[in-house]
Amino acid sequence: MTNDSIYEIWRPDNSPWTQWVKPVVFPFLRPPAHERDDYVIQDWRIPLCADAAIIVDLPGAEGVSAGIAMARAGYRPVLVYNACPNADYREMSEFGPQWRTDSGSPPVVVDMSSILTAICATTKELASLPLSEEAPPVFVLDANRRGFPGEPGWFDNRSFVTASDFPSVDYLRRHRISRVILVQPTSKTNSDILRVVLHMQRLGMAMALQSPWDSWAPRPHVFKPPIFLVTAWEWLRQKLGYRRNDFDSVRFLVSLRQNGVGHDKTCADAILPKGHALAEATLPLPGLWAPTDGIPVNLEGLGEVG
């Protein structure tokens, strides 16, 4: 399989949830190295609930595994990985990353290698599943995405999500979704996804919690907002704690081919600081994507999401 064919399987044209699949990780897949025939996903008996959207917030490859387990039940997995997995490339070309041949790749703050392996290892099974065009979504996140600050010289690929990384409540309702089930390993909800579910809850979406791999019995739940000081701290952390770095390898702009229209200049103006060097590239991937200095940007409406 190629990067393009894997991408098309995970981001099919006929799904109403396709536009929320983040293309960021797909150029970094190396199918010959990442494909594994011995990749095992435990059985998880899950009923198909056409009125439910699921958010899976699990670490590393476990999120992909849970997404495939739910796909077996009829859900459409939607990968919401917002970060560049590594800096193992010298430059971007029209054919994708040009990989380093030396050992100069810096260590990464968030190790996403297991996610890359899991995507390649499970793609064939996903392609074989008879999913309906109207299959309800399961949004897959990496619970480790916020990471830690790291050391000087590390590739800072931390990220966070906001409400713009998910369909609006109106859009969900138009597709007959009336509740959201959050799958997470503990009762503690990551602060960025907490803001997302609080936003959905305020707009009338019912919420529930479910533990991964346990018997399927989502518990209705009312999320409570944190105290003001916590909210203010998280806001400052997102604004000031996610710093840009000076890696030349991540200074590039991806051409946008949404509806056949390129928006290179507009996106450069929107996501890069003045005076920033650009090495323009066109990846063989449709959609909207431009990670900048390890900080992913959602270009739907040119709005920053993390």
CORQUICOR-V132322 format. One record per residue. N is the residue number from 1. SS is DSSP state (H for helix, E for strand, C for the rest). PSI is psi in degrees with one decimal (999 if undefined). D_CENTER is the distance of its C-alpha to the mean C-alpha in Angstrom with 2 decimals. Layout:
N:SS:PSI:D_CENTER / N:SS:PSI:D_CENTER
This chain:
1:C:152.3:21.33 / 2:C:168.2:19.96 / 3:H:-41.5:16.59 / 4:H:-44.8:17.36 / 5:H:-36.2:18.39 / 6:H:-44.2:15.38 / 7:H:-43.9:13.17 / 8:H:-30.9:15.67 / 9:H:-41.5:15.59 / 10:H:-17.3:11.92 / 11:C:65.8:12.20 / 12:C:150.2:15.81 / 13:C:-23.0:17.89 / 14:C:9.3:19.51 / 15:C:137.1:16.79 / 16:C:-7.2:16.65 / 17:C:1.6:12.90 / 18:H:-40.8:12.20 / 19:H:-10.8:11.62 / 20:H:0.0:8.42 / 21:C:123.8:6.80 / 22:C:121.7:5.20 / 23:C:-3.5:8.11 / 24:C:-45.6:7.82 / 25:C:-20.5:8.28 / 26:H:-37.8:10.81 / 27:H:-18.2:13.71 / 28:H:-3.6:13.65 / 29:C:143.3:14.40 / 30:C:84.7:18.10 / 31:H:-45.4:19.11 / 32:H:-34.4:22.64 / 33:H:-31.7:21.61 / 34:H:-22.7:18.57 / 35:C:138.0:20.07 / 36:C:129.1:21.90 / 37:C:-14.9:24.32 / 38:C:13.8:24.73 / 39:C:120.6:21.21 / 40:C:134.2:22.05 / 41:C:124.4:20.20 / 42:C:152.3:22.48 / 43:C:136.3:23.73 / 44:C:108.6:22.51 / 45:C:112.9:24.58 / 46:C:128.6:22.70 / 47:C:149.5:24.36 / 48:C:115.6:22.78 / 49:C:104.2:22.82 / 50:C:-17.2:22.53 / 51:C:8.2:22.48 / 52:E:135.3:19.45 / 53:E:139.5:15.72 / 54:E:137.2:14.02 / 55:E:119.0:11.25 / 56:E:115.4:10.86 / 57:E:82.4:10.49 / 58:E:153.8:11.86 / 59:C:140.2:12.22 / 60:C:-139.7:11.49 / 61:H:-17.5:12.46 / 62:H:-33.2:13.71 / 63:H:-44.4:10.55 / 64:H:-42.3:10.75 / 65:H:-44.3:14.46 / 66:H:-38.2:14.36 / 67:H:-40.9:12.37 / 68:H:-38.6:15.14 / 69:H:-38.3:17.78 / 70:H:-31.6:16.93 / 71:H:-34.4:16.89 / 72:H:-27.7:20.40 / 73:C:-8.5:21.36 / 74:C:4.5:20.28 / 75:C:154.1:16.79 / 76:E:112.0:14.22 / 77:E:134.2:10.95 / 78:E:110.2:7.92 / 79:E:120.4:4.79 / 80:C:56.1:1.92 / 81:C:111.4:1.97 / 82:C:1.2:4.33 / 83:C:152.7:7.35 / 84:C:128.0:10.16 / 85:C:-31.7:11.06 / 86:C:179.4:14.72 / 87:C:43.3:17.65 / 88:C:13.5:19.53 / 89:E:152.7:20.45 / 90:E:-40.0:23.43 / 91:E:170.1:22.43 / 92:E:139.0:20.61 / 93:E:-179.8:22.75 / 94:C:-14.1:22.69 / 95:C:6.0:22.06 / 96:E:-163.3:18.94 / 97:E:138.3:19.05 / 98:E:108.3:22.60 / 99:E:150.0:22.43 / 100:C:147.1:24.63 / 101:C:-4.1:27.81 / 102:C:-171.2:28.80 / 103:C:29.5:27.63 / 104:C:8.5:26.59 / 105:C:129.1:22.87 / 106:C:157.8:22.22 / 107:C:153.3:20.72 / 108:E:152.0:17.14 / 109:C:-45.1:16.41 / 110:C:113.3:13.34 / 111:C:112.7:14.16 / 112:C:12.7:11.37 / 113:H:-37.3:14.18 / 114:H:-29.8:14.22 / 115:H:-43.2:10.70 / 116:H:-43.2:12.04 / 117:H:-44.5:15.18 / 118:H:-39.7:13.88 / 119:H:-48.5:12.11 / 120:H:-40.0:15.45 / 121:H:-22.2:17.58 / 122:H:-3.2:16.43 / 123:H:-42.4:16.16 / 124:H:-40.6:19.90 / 125:H:-42.5:19.97 / 126:H:-42.2:17.30 / 127:H:-27.0:19.44 / 128:H:-10.9:22.50 / 129:C:134.1:21.54 / 130:C:68.7:23.34 / 131:C:138.2:20.65 / 132:C:151.9:22.02 / 133:C:-29.5:20.84 / 134:C:20.2:20.73 / 135:C:133.0:18.91 / 136:C:153.6:17.24 / 137:E:151.1:13.46 / 138:E:111.2:11.64 / 139:E:123.4:8.15 / 140:E:121.6:6.68 / 141:E:159.4:5.63 / 142:E:113.8:7.41 / 143:C:-16.2:10.57 / 144:C:6.9:11.72 / 145:C:-29.7:9.33 / 146:C:-18.5:12.37 / 147:C:-144.4:14.70 / 148:C:164.2:18.18 / 149:C:-28.5:19.91 / 150:C:-178.5:20.98 / 151:C:161.0:24.17 / 152:C:133.9:25.56 / 153:C:-8.7:24.53 / 154:C:152.7:21.22 / 155:E:111.7:18.09 / 156:C:96.3:16.23 / 157:C:28.5:12.48 / 158:C:156.5:11.80 / 159:C:170.0:9.39 / 160:C:166.7:9.33 / 161:C:155.9:8.38 / 162:C:179.6:11.26 / 163:H:-27.7:12.79 / 164:H:-10.3:12.06 / 165:H:-1.5:8.36 / 166:C:160.5:10.20 / 167:C:151.5:13.44 / 168:C:161.1:16.61 / 169:H:-38.4:19.02 / 170:H:-41.9:21.43 / 171:H:-43.1:19.14 / 172:H:-44.8:18.45 / 173:H:-36.2:22.21 / 174:H:-23.5:23.07 / 175:C:25.8:21.33 / 176:C:28.7:23.31 / 177:C:123.4:20.66 / 178:C:-5.6:22.60 / 179:E:156.6:20.78 / 180:E:130.7:17.49 / 181:E:120.8:17.39 / 182:E:120.7:15.40 / 183:E:116.6:15.39 / 184:C:154.2:15.76 / 185:C:-23.3:18.31 / 186:C:177.1:20.51 / 187:C:-12.2:21.82 / 188:C:124.9:20.20 / 189:C:132.7:17.11 / 190:C:138.4:14.83 / 191:H:-33.5:16.18 / 192:H:-41.2:13.19 / 193:H:-26.9:12.30 / 194:H:-42.9:16.09 / 195:H:-36.0:16.46 / 196:H:-49.0:14.21 / 197:H:-31.2:16.28 / 198:H:-39.7:19.42 / 199:H:-46.1:18.93 / 200:H:-40.6:18.59 / 201:H:-41.3:21.49 / 202:H:-28.2:23.66 / 203:C:11.6:23.38 / 204:C:6.2:24.73 / 205:C:130.2:21.90 / 206:E:146.3:23.06 / 207:E:152.7:21.03 / 208:E:157.8:21.27 / 209:E:147.6:20.24 / 210:E:134.7:20.12 / 211:C:142.6:20.34 / 212:C:138.3:18.62 / 213:C:-4.5:21.12 / 214:C:169.5:23.94 / 215:C:137.6:25.99 / 216:C:107.8:24.17 / 217:C:70.6:25.61 / 218:C:133.0:23.22 / 219:E:120.5:25.09 / 220:E:139.0:25.38 / 221:C:141.1:24.34 / 222:C:112.7:24.91 / 223:C:140.4:22.64 / 224:C:135.8:24.73 / 225:C:148.2:23.86 / 226:C:166.3:24.52 / 227:C:161.8:27.67 / 228:H:-41.4:27.88 / 229:H:-38.7:28.01 / 230:H:-43.7:24.74 / 231:H:-44.4:23.08 / 232:H:-39.8:24.77 / 233:H:-43.9:23.77 / 234:H:-37.9:20.05 / 235:H:-44.9:20.47 / 236:H:-38.3:22.39 / 237:H:-41.2:20.00 / 238:H:-37.3:17.15 / 239:H:-36.7:19.72 / 240:H:-23.4:21.64 / 241:C:-15.0:19.87 / 242:C:92.1:17.11 / 243:C:154.5:19.53 / 244:C:151.0:19.56 / 245:C:-176.9:21.16 / 246:C:22.0:23.55 / 247:C:118.5:22.04 / 248:H:-30.3:23.42 / 249:H:-16.7:20.96 / 250:H:16.3:18.08 / 251:C:85.3:20.32 / 252:E:164.0:19.59 / 253:E:132.9:18.87 / 254:E:128.0:17.30 / 255:C:143.0:19.49 / 256:C:133.6:18.24 / 257:C:28.8:19.72 / 258:H:122.8:18.70 / 259:H:27.4:21.93 / 260:H:16.2:23.54 / 261:C:130.8:23.75 / 262:C:142.5:22.98 / 263:C:38.7:22.24 / 264:H:-51.5:22.34 / 265:H:-43.6:24.77 / 266:H:-44.5:23.31 / 267:H:-38.5:19.85 / 268:H:-44.5:21.65 / 269:H:-33.8:23.67 / 270:H:-32.5:20.81 / 271:H:-9.5:18.48 / 272:C:140.9:20.95 / 273:C:157.8:23.93 / 274:C:139.3:27.40 / 275:C:1.7:28.85 / 276:C:132.4:25.61 / 277:C:137.7:26.23 / 278:C:136.1:24.30 / 279:E:96.6:24.23 / 280:E:141.3:23.23 / 281:E:151.6:21.56 / 282:C:111.2:20.58 / 283:C:150.9:18.03 / 284:C:47.3:18.80 / 285:C:127.5:15.63 / 286:C:173.2:15.89 / 287:C:-168.9:13.77 / 288:C:120.0:12.82 / 289:C:132.9:11.37 / 290:C:95.0:13.05 / 291:C:138.1:12.13 / 292:E:117.3:15.39 / 293:C:43.3:16.91 / 294:C:-2.6:13.85 / 295:E:109.7:12.67 / 296:C:148.8:9.83 / 297:C:131.0:11.23 / 298:C:119.3:10.53 / 299:C:11.9:13.72 / 300:H:107.5:14.22 / 301:H:13.4:17.60 / 302:H:43.2:17.12 / 303:C:133.2:15.73 / 304:C:136.9:14.12 / 305:C:-2.0:11.16 / 306:C:999:10.86
